[in-house]
Amino acid sequence: MKFLILGDFCPSLKLKNQLMNSQVNDLFGDFYDVIQKADLSIVNLETPLTSHETKIPKTGPSFKNDSLLASFLKKSGFGLVTLANNHIMDYGPKGLNDTISALKSAGIHYVGAGDSLTNSMKPFIYTSANGKNVAVLNFTENEWSTTNGNFHGAYGFDFISNFNSIKEAKKHSDFVLILTHGGHENCHLPSKSFRNLLRFYIENGADAVVNHHTHCVGGFEYYRGKPIYYSLGNFLFDINSSKKKSWNTGLGVEIDFSKDSIPTRRYFFSQCKKNDIFHLLDGEALEFEQKKIEKLSLIIQND
């Protein structure tokens, strides 16, 4: 079972129209086949899909997008989106309900948010043709989007609740994949406490952990033989300008759950850089990113 995981998807500005008017196979080039051939391709939906006009009170920007983007994701080859992030409740319960309706209409599964804490905690279960299955859980930092009871929101970081969710998923699944949304924005390295949190998930039954949110590519490690990726950067996310060149570099990670060793493969790409929406890196640009992530990874493993 090969899963492909990508970071933040939040078309803003002119990218919205570009995506809706593009042929997905032309847009992604060689990467289109990578998305299509994975048993399950996953992306973080960093925006509600709604026409609702009322924002929640919060600091920072509020995002929303057209519900038709759910169809774009489906055509591109994505079968699952993560909703546990700091923007999914930007337009309140109505925005989340509209998002879920759009995803269902497009035939895309979701995980990490719902109309109550109980429903946001539910794992997505992928079952292969040979009967093996992977449970996917999705947690986020506790900002404006998380729920703690019988109301809409995302599943937040909580040592006890997360621990119990992993243990319960492990009882009924061959593998458990944890997808998290957290860390310090524009920082390539996790704090030591955040590193230890993601390691904690491995220690208690997770077979792989992948994080997004920082808007830049972070390092990775194999901890107790299981992969942890500390940040994938952005998938498709355009802004007027970026003080950090790293905003436009993203990472896709393919995880193979058919083997005990759980090997991974990395795809580096450039996104929303000038007029170039997406392209896989090669040559010197690819070599630069490969060396960079290896250096970051060595730092992460050194206390």
C-alpha positions as CSV (number, residue, x, y, z in Angstrom):
1,M,0.0,0.0,0.0
2,K,1.6,3.2,-1.2
3,F,0.3,6.5,0.2
4,L,1.4,9.8,-1.2
5,I,1.1,12.8,1.2
6,L,1.3,16.5,0.4
7,G,1.2,19.7,2.4
8,D,-1.0,22.8,2.4
9,F,-3.5,23.4,-0.3
10,C,-4.9,26.9,-0.2
11,P,-5.4,28.6,-3.6
12,S,-5.5,32.3,-3.1
13,L,-5.4,35.2,-5.4
14,K,-5.2,34.3,-9.1
15,L,-4.3,30.6,-8.5
16,K,-8.0,29.8,-7.9
17,N,-8.9,30.6,-11.6
18,Q,-5.7,29.0,-12.9
19,L,-6.5,25.7,-11.3
20,M,-10.1,25.7,-12.4
21,N,-9.1,26.4,-16.0
22,S,-6.1,24.0,-16.2
23,Q,-5.9,20.4,-17.4
24,V,-4.6,18.5,-14.3
25,N,-2.3,16.2,-16.3
26,D,-0.7,19.2,-18.0
27,L,-0.5,21.2,-14.7
28,F,1.4,18.5,-12.8
29,G,3.4,17.0,-15.6
30,D,5.2,13.8,-14.6
31,F,3.9,14.2,-11.0
32,Y,0.4,13.6,-12.3
33,D,1.2,9.9,-12.7
34,V,2.7,9.7,-9.2
35,I,-0.5,11.1,-7.7
36,Q,-2.7,8.8,-9.8
37,K,-0.7,5.6,-9.2
38,A,-0.6,5.9,-5.4
39,D,-3.1,3.6,-3.6
40,L,-4.1,6.7,-1.7
41,S,-3.1,10.3,-2.3
42,I,-3.6,12.8,0.6
43,V,-3.5,16.6,0.8
44,N,-4.1,19.1,3.6
45,L,-7.1,21.3,2.8
46,E,-6.1,24.5,4.4
47,T,-9.2,26.4,3.5
48,P,-13.0,25.9,3.9
49,L,-14.9,25.4,0.6
50,T,-17.8,27.7,1.1
51,S,-19.6,30.9,-0.1
52,H,-20.5,31.8,3.5
53,E,-19.6,35.4,4.3
54,T,-19.3,35.5,8.1
55,K,-15.8,35.0,9.5
56,I,-15.1,33.9,13.0
57,P,-13.2,36.4,15.2
58,K,-9.5,35.5,15.1
59,T,-6.1,36.9,14.5
60,G,-4.4,36.4,11.1
61,P,-5.9,35.8,7.7
62,S,-9.2,34.0,7.0
63,F,-9.4,31.8,4.0
64,K,-12.2,30.4,1.9
65,N,-12.5,28.9,-1.6
66,D,-15.0,27.7,-4.2
67,S,-16.6,24.3,-3.6
68,L,-15.6,23.4,-7.2
69,L,-12.0,23.0,-5.9
70,A,-13.1,19.7,-4.5
71,S,-13.7,18.5,-8.0
72,F,-10.2,19.7,-9.0
73,L,-8.7,17.6,-6.2
74,K,-10.6,14.6,-7.3
75,K,-9.6,15.0,-10.9
76,S,-6.0,15.4,-9.8
77,G,-6.1,12.0,-8.1
78,F,-6.6,12.8,-4.4
79,G,-8.8,10.5,-2.4
80,L,-8.4,11.9,1.2
81,V,-8.0,15.4,2.6
82,T,-7.0,16.3,6.1
83,L,-9.1,19.0,7.8
84,A,-7.4,19.3,11.2
85,N,-5.7,22.6,10.7
86,N,-5.8,26.2,11.9
87,H,-8.0,27.5,9.0
88,I,-10.7,25.0,8.6
89,M,-13.1,26.9,10.9
90,D,-12.4,30.3,9.5
91,Y,-16.0,30.6,8.4
92,G,-17.5,28.8,11.3
93,P,-19.7,25.7,11.4
94,K,-21.4,26.7,8.2
95,G,-18.1,26.9,6.4
96,L,-17.1,23.4,7.7
97,N,-20.5,21.9,6.8
98,D,-20.2,23.3,3.2
99,T,-16.7,21.9,2.9
100,I,-17.8,18.4,4.0
101,S,-20.7,18.6,1.6
102,A,-18.4,19.6,-1.3
103,L,-16.0,16.8,-0.5
104,K,-18.7,14.2,-0.4
105,S,-20.2,15.4,-3.7
106,A,-16.8,15.1,-5.3
107,G,-16.2,11.6,-3.8
108,I,-13.3,12.6,-1.6
109,H,-12.9,11.3,2.0
110,Y,-11.9,13.5,4.9
111,V,-10.4,13.1,8.3
112,G,-9.7,15.4,11.3
113,A,-12.8,17.5,11.7
114,G,-16.5,17.2,12.2
115,D,-19.6,18.5,14.0
116,S,-18.3,17.2,17.4
117,L,-15.1,16.1,19.0
118,T,-16.3,12.5,18.8
119,N,-16.7,12.7,15.0
120,S,-13.5,14.7,14.5
121,M,-11.6,11.9,16.2
122,K,-12.8,9.2,13.9
123,P,-10.0,7.7,11.8
124,F,-10.2,7.1,8.1
125,I,-9.6,3.4,7.3
126,Y,-8.0,2.4,4.0
127,T,-8.3,-1.3,3.2
128,S,-6.2,-2.8,0.4
129,A,-7.3,-5.6,-2.0
130,N,-5.4,-8.2,0.1
131,G,-7.3,-7.1,3.3
132,K,-4.5,-5.2,4.9
133,N,-5.6,-1.8,6.3
134,V,-4.2,1.6,7.4
135,A,-5.9,3.8,10.0
136,V,-5.3,7.5,9.3
137,L,-5.6,10.0,12.2
138,N,-5.3,13.8,12.0
139,F,-4.4,16.2,14.8
140,T,-3.7,19.9,14.9
141,E,-2.4,22.6,17.2
142,N,-5.1,24.1,19.4
143,E,-5.7,27.5,17.9
144,W,-9.1,28.8,16.5
145,S,-10.3,25.6,14.9
146,T,-10.3,22.8,17.5
147,T,-13.3,21.4,19.3
148,N,-13.5,20.1,22.8
149,G,-17.1,18.9,22.9
150,N,-20.4,18.7,21.1
151,F,-19.6,21.4,18.6
152,H,-17.9,21.8,15.2
153,G,-14.2,21.8,14.9
154,A,-10.9,19.9,14.4
155,Y,-9.2,17.3,16.5
156,G,-6.5,19.1,18.5
157,F,-3.3,18.0,20.1
158,D,-4.0,16.3,23.4
159,F,-1.6,13.8,24.9
160,I,-4.3,11.6,26.5
161,S,-6.9,11.7,23.8
162,N,-4.3,11.3,21.0
163,F,-2.7,8.4,22.9
164,N,-6.1,6.6,23.3
165,S,-7.0,7.2,19.6
166,I,-3.7,5.6,18.4
167,K,-4.1,2.6,20.8
168,E,-7.7,2.1,19.6
169,A,-6.8,2.4,15.9
170,K,-3.9,0.0,16.4
171,K,-6.2,-2.7,17.7
172,H,-8.2,-2.8,14.5
173,S,-5.5,-1.9,11.8
174,D,-2.3,-3.3,10.5
175,F,-0.8,0.2,10.3
176,V,-1.5,3.6,11.8
177,L,-0.6,6.8,10.0
178,I,-0.6,10.1,12.0
179,L,-1.0,13.3,10.0
180,T,-0.3,16.5,12.1
181,H,-0.6,20.2,11.6
182,G,1.7,22.2,13.8
183,G,5.1,23.7,14.6
184,H,6.6,27.2,14.1
185,E,5.8,28.8,10.7
186,N,8.8,29.4,8.4
187,C,11.1,27.4,10.7
188,H,12.8,24.4,9.0
189,L,13.5,22.7,12.4
190,P,10.9,21.6,15.0
191,S,11.3,22.7,18.6
192,K,12.6,19.9,20.8
193,S,9.2,19.6,22.5
194,F,7.4,19.3,19.1
195,R,9.9,16.7,18.0
196,N,9.3,14.8,21.2
197,L,5.5,15.0,20.7
198,L,5.8,13.4,17.2
199,R,8.2,10.8,18.6
200,F,5.6,10.1,21.4
201,Y,3.1,9.1,18.7
202,I,5.6,6.5,17.3
203,E,6.4,5.2,20.8
204,N,2.7,4.5,21.3
205,G,1.8,2.6,18.2
206,A,2.0,4.9,15.1
207,D,3.9,3.5,12.1
208,A,4.5,6.8,10.5
209,V,4.0,10.5,11.3
210,V,3.9,13.3,8.7
211,N,3.5,17.0,9.6
212,H,2.6,20.2,7.8
213,H,1.8,23.8,8.6
214,T,5.2,25.6,8.7
215,H,5.1,26.6,5.0
216,C,8.6,25.3,4.5
217,V,10.2,21.9,4.1
218,G,11.6,20.4,7.3
219,G,13.8,17.5,8.1
220,F,12.9,13.8,8.7
221,E,14.1,10.9,10.7
222,Y,13.5,7.2,11.3
223,Y,12.7,6.9,14.9
224,R,12.5,3.3,16.3
225,G,12.5,2.2,12.6
226,K,9.4,4.4,11.8
227,P,9.5,7.5,9.6
228,I,8.7,11.0,10.9
229,Y,8.6,13.9,8.5
230,Y,8.6,17.2,10.3
231,S,7.2,19.4,7.5
232,L,6.2,19.1,3.9
233,G,5.9,22.8,3.2
234,N,3.2,24.0,0.8
235,F,1.5,22.0,-1.9
236,L,-0.3,24.8,-3.8
237,F,-0.5,28.1,-1.9
238,D,0.0,31.4,-3.5
239,I,0.5,34.8,-1.8
240,N,1.3,38.3,-3.0
241,S,4.9,38.1,-1.8
242,S,7.0,36.0,0.4
243,K,9.9,37.1,2.6
244,K,11.0,33.4,2.6
245,K,12.1,31.8,-0.6
246,S,11.3,28.5,1.1
247,W,7.5,29.2,0.7
248,N,7.7,28.1,-2.9
249,T,9.4,24.7,-2.3
250,G,7.3,21.7,-1.3
251,L,7.8,18.1,-0.6
252,G,5.7,15.1,-1.4
253,V,6.3,11.9,0.6
254,E,5.4,8.4,-0.6
255,I,5.1,5.8,2.2
256,D,5.0,2.1,1.5
257,F,3.0,0.3,4.1
258,S,3.4,-3.1,2.6
259,K,6.7,-3.8,4.3
260,D,7.8,-3.9,7.9
261,S,10.6,-1.4,7.3
262,I,8.1,1.2,5.9
263,P,10.3,2.8,3.2
264,T,9.6,6.3,1.9
265,R,10.4,8.2,-1.2
266,R,10.6,12.0,-1.5
267,Y,9.5,14.3,-4.4
268,F,10.7,17.9,-4.3
269,F,8.9,20.5,-6.3
270,S,8.5,24.2,-6.9
271,Q,5.0,25.8,-6.6
272,C,3.5,29.2,-7.4
273,K,6.8,30.7,-8.3
274,K,6.2,33.6,-10.7
275,N,4.0,32.2,-13.5
276,D,5.0,28.6,-12.9
277,I,2.2,26.8,-10.9
278,F,4.0,23.5,-10.3
279,H,7.0,21.5,-11.5
280,L,9.2,18.7,-10.1
281,L,12.7,19.8,-9.3
282,D,15.7,18.1,-11.0
283,G,19.4,18.7,-11.6
284,E,21.1,21.1,-9.3
285,A,17.9,22.4,-7.7
286,L,17.0,18.9,-6.6
287,E,20.5,18.1,-5.4
288,F,20.4,21.3,-3.3
289,E,17.1,20.3,-1.6
290,Q,18.3,16.8,-1.0
291,K,21.4,17.9,0.7
292,K,19.5,20.5,2.7
293,I,17.0,18.0,4.1
294,E,19.7,15.5,5.0
295,K,21.5,18.3,7.0
296,L,18.3,19.2,8.8
297,S,17.7,15.5,9.6
298,L,21.1,15.1,11.2
299,I,20.4,18.2,13.4
300,I,17.0,16.8,14.5
301,Q,18.5,13.6,15.7
302,N,21.2,15.4,17.8
303,D,20.0,16.5,21.2
